[in-house]
């Protein structure tokens, strides 16, 4: 082994470690807020009322952040966000869930796909404040659930990714399809993934991976 490899810090990634990492990310999201930070000046407050009072005096006319309660991967969590923030931005920059990727940010590539109330939706096109009371599932929740291991394994076996950046969006769309239709045809797989773009051109492999996973999930 080359001398410049730090064996003490080396990490072996397996399906189990990936699942454990996803579960740890979900478990690490605080259920309730303990600190309220002003995004304009960086001041911190112990209560939301104090933050709103601060806005009224120090940032008159500016829209104050709001507290939203989101249901993510089966857990409720409070998050302090600005009213114009999208769900994608909130997932990435407030909750540390980076599986919903930033690519086009215009709702055309599918890389930021999440499942909301059973439907595959684009998180870059949803305001986070509009998502309260909705059941949201991200790729982290799918990866942490052993039930969906066959889907992830099938994607690996069929090499249905190259750079991997779009893969999470494809997997989320595939999971949403299998929730509704456990035994899809190849054409139905292609239609379900029609909103996802892969710049590497791995399209033929996705349907085959889903079909293999469907057979194993029965």
C-alpha positions as CSV (number, residue, x, y, z in Angstrom):
1,X,0.0,0.0,0.0
2,X,1.4,3.5,-0.9
3,X,2.9,5.3,2.1
4,X,0.6,8.3,1.5
5,X,-2.6,6.4,2.3
6,X,-3.8,7.0,5.8
7,X,-5.2,3.6,6.8
8,X,-6.5,5.0,10.1
9,X,-9.0,7.2,8.1
10,X,-9.8,4.8,5.4
11,X,-13.5,3.9,5.0
12,X,-15.0,0.8,3.3
13,X,-18.4,1.5,1.8
14,X,-20.8,-1.4,1.7
15,X,-24.6,-1.5,1.5
16,X,-24.7,-1.9,5.3
17,X,-22.5,1.2,6.0
18,X,-24.4,3.2,3.4
19,X,-27.7,2.3,5.1
20,X,-26.3,3.0,8.5
21,X,-25.0,6.4,7.4
22,X,-28.4,7.3,5.9
23,X,-30.1,6.3,9.2
24,X,-27.6,8.3,11.2
25,X,-28.3,11.4,9.1
26,X,-32.1,11.1,9.7
27,X,-31.6,10.4,13.4
28,X,-29.3,13.4,13.7
29,X,-32.0,15.9,12.6
30,X,-33.2,17.8,15.7
31,X,-36.9,17.4,16.4
32,X,-37.3,20.9,17.8
33,X,-35.4,24.2,17.5
34,X,-33.2,25.4,20.4
35,X,-31.7,28.4,18.7
36,X,-33.1,31.0,16.3
37,X,-30.5,32.7,14.1
38,X,-31.1,35.9,12.1
39,X,-30.0,35.2,8.5
40,X,-29.3,38.9,7.9
41,X,-27.0,39.9,10.8
42,X,-26.3,36.5,12.4
43,X,-27.7,37.3,15.8
44,X,-29.0,34.3,17.8
45,X,-32.0,34.2,20.0
46,X,-33.4,31.6,22.4
47,X,-37.0,32.0,21.3
48,X,-38.9,32.7,18.0
49,X,-40.8,35.7,19.6
50,X,-37.4,37.3,20.3
51,X,-36.3,36.8,16.7
52,X,-39.5,38.4,15.4
53,X,-39.1,41.3,17.8
54,X,-35.5,41.7,16.5
55,X,-36.7,41.8,12.9
56,X,-39.3,44.5,13.8
57,X,-36.7,46.8,15.2
58,X,-33.4,45.9,13.4
59,X,-34.7,44.9,10.0
60,X,-37.9,46.7,9.5
61,X,-39.7,45.8,6.3
62,X,-37.8,42.5,5.8
63,X,-39.7,39.2,5.8
64,X,-38.9,37.4,9.0
65,X,-38.0,33.7,8.9
66,X,-40.8,31.2,9.8
67,X,-40.9,28.0,11.8
68,X,-42.2,25.1,9.8
69,X,-42.8,21.5,11.0
70,X,-41.9,19.1,8.3
71,X,-42.6,15.3,8.3
72,X,-39.4,13.8,6.8
73,X,-38.9,10.0,6.5
74,X,-41.5,9.4,9.2
75,X,-40.3,12.0,11.7
76,X,-41.5,15.5,12.5
77,X,-38.9,18.2,12.8
78,X,-39.0,22.0,13.3
79,X,-36.9,24.1,10.9
80,X,-36.3,27.8,10.7
81,X,-36.5,29.0,7.1
82,X,-37.0,32.1,5.1
83,X,-40.4,32.1,3.4
84,X,-39.0,31.9,-0.2
85,X,-36.8,28.9,0.5
86,X,-37.6,25.8,-1.6
87,X,-37.9,22.3,-0.1
88,X,-34.6,21.4,-1.8
89,X,-32.7,24.2,-0.3
90,X,-34.2,23.5,3.1
91,X,-33.2,19.8,2.9
92,X,-29.7,20.6,2.0
93,X,-28.8,23.7,4.0
94,X,-31.0,23.3,7.1
95,X,-31.3,19.6,7.6
96,X,-28.1,18.2,6.0
97,X,-30.0,15.8,3.7
98,X,-28.0,16.3,0.4
99,X,-29.4,13.4,-1.5
100,X,-31.9,15.7,-3.4
101,X,-29.3,17.2,-5.7
102,X,-28.9,20.7,-7.0
103,X,-28.6,20.6,-10.8
104,X,-30.9,22.6,-13.1
105,X,-33.0,24.3,-10.3
106,X,-35.7,24.8,-12.9
107,X,-37.7,21.6,-12.5
108,X,-36.6,19.9,-15.6
109,X,-33.8,17.4,-14.6
110,X,-35.4,15.3,-11.8
111,X,-32.2,15.2,-9.7
112,X,-33.9,16.8,-6.7
113,X,-36.9,14.3,-6.7
114,X,-38.5,13.4,-3.4
115,X,-41.7,11.5,-2.6
116,X,-44.5,13.6,-1.1
117,X,-47.8,12.0,-0.1
118,X,-46.9,9.0,-2.3
119,X,-46.1,11.1,-5.4
120,X,-42.7,11.8,-6.9
121,X,-42.2,15.6,-6.9
122,X,-39.5,18.1,-7.6
123,X,-38.2,19.6,-4.4
124,X,-36.8,22.6,-6.2
125,X,-40.3,23.6,-7.3
126,X,-41.9,23.4,-3.8
127,X,-41.8,26.1,-1.2
128,X,-40.8,24.5,2.1
129,X,-43.5,26.4,4.0
130,X,-46.1,24.8,1.7
131,X,-45.0,21.3,2.7
132,X,-46.2,21.3,6.3
133,X,-48.6,18.4,7.0
134,X,-47.3,16.5,4.0
135,X,-45.5,13.1,4.2
136,X,-42.0,13.6,2.7
137,X,-39.6,10.8,1.9
138,X,-36.1,11.4,0.7
139,X,-33.4,9.1,-0.7
140,X,-31.9,8.9,2.7
141,X,-35.1,7.4,4.0
142,X,-35.2,4.9,1.2
143,X,-31.5,3.9,1.8
144,X,-32.1,3.5,5.5
145,X,-35.0,1.1,4.9
146,X,-33.9,-2.5,4.5
147,X,-37.0,-3.3,2.4
148,X,-35.6,-1.2,-0.5
149,X,-32.1,-2.8,-0.5
150,X,-33.0,-4.9,-3.6
151,X,-33.7,-1.8,-5.6
152,X,-30.4,-0.2,-4.7
153,X,-28.6,-3.5,-5.3
154,X,-30.2,-3.9,-8.7
155,X,-29.0,-0.4,-9.7
156,X,-25.5,-1.3,-8.7
157,X,-25.6,-4.7,-10.5
158,X,-26.9,-3.1,-13.7
159,X,-24.4,-0.2,-13.4
160,X,-27.3,2.2,-13.9
161,X,-25.1,5.2,-13.2
162,X,-21.8,6.7,-14.2
163,X,-21.1,10.0,-12.5
164,X,-23.9,9.1,-10.0
165,X,-25.1,12.7,-9.6
166,X,-28.6,11.9,-11.0
167,X,-28.9,8.5,-9.5
168,X,-30.7,9.5,-6.3
169,X,-33.4,11.1,-8.3
170,X,-33.9,8.0,-10.5
171,X,-34.0,5.8,-7.4
172,X,-36.7,8.0,-5.7
173,X,-38.8,8.0,-8.9
174,X,-38.3,4.2,-9.2
175,X,-39.4,3.7,-5.6
176,X,-42.5,5.8,-6.1
177,X,-43.4,3.7,-9.1
178,X,-43.0,0.4,-7.2
179,X,-45.1,1.7,-4.4
180,X,-48.0,2.2,-6.8
181,X,-47.2,-0.6,-9.2
182,X,-45.2,-3.5,-7.8
183,X,-45.1,-5.3,-11.1
184,X,-44.5,-2.7,-13.8
185,X,-43.7,-3.3,-17.5
186,X,-40.6,-2.0,-19.1
187,X,-42.6,0.7,-20.8
188,X,-44.2,1.7,-17.5
189,X,-40.7,2.0,-16.0
190,X,-39.6,4.3,-18.8
191,X,-42.7,6.5,-18.4
192,X,-42.1,6.8,-14.7
193,X,-38.5,7.9,-15.2
194,X,-39.3,10.3,-18.1
195,X,-38.8,13.3,-15.9
196,X,-35.3,12.3,-14.9
197,X,-32.3,13.3,-17.0
198,X,-28.9,11.5,-17.1
199,X,-26.2,13.4,-18.9
200,X,-24.1,10.1,-19.0
201,X,-26.9,8.4,-21.0
202,X,-27.5,5.3,-18.8
203,X,-31.2,5.2,-19.7
204,X,-31.5,1.6,-21.0
205,X,-30.2,0.2,-17.7
206,X,-32.7,1.9,-15.4
207,X,-35.7,-0.1,-16.5
208,X,-33.8,-3.4,-16.2
209,X,-32.7,-2.6,-12.7
210,X,-36.3,-1.7,-11.7
211,X,-37.7,-4.9,-13.2
212,X,-35.1,-7.0,-11.4
213,X,-35.9,-5.3,-8.1
214,X,-39.6,-5.7,-8.6
215,X,-39.1,-9.5,-8.9
216,X,-37.1,-9.6,-5.7
217,X,-39.5,-7.3,-3.7
218,X,-42.5,-9.6,-4.3
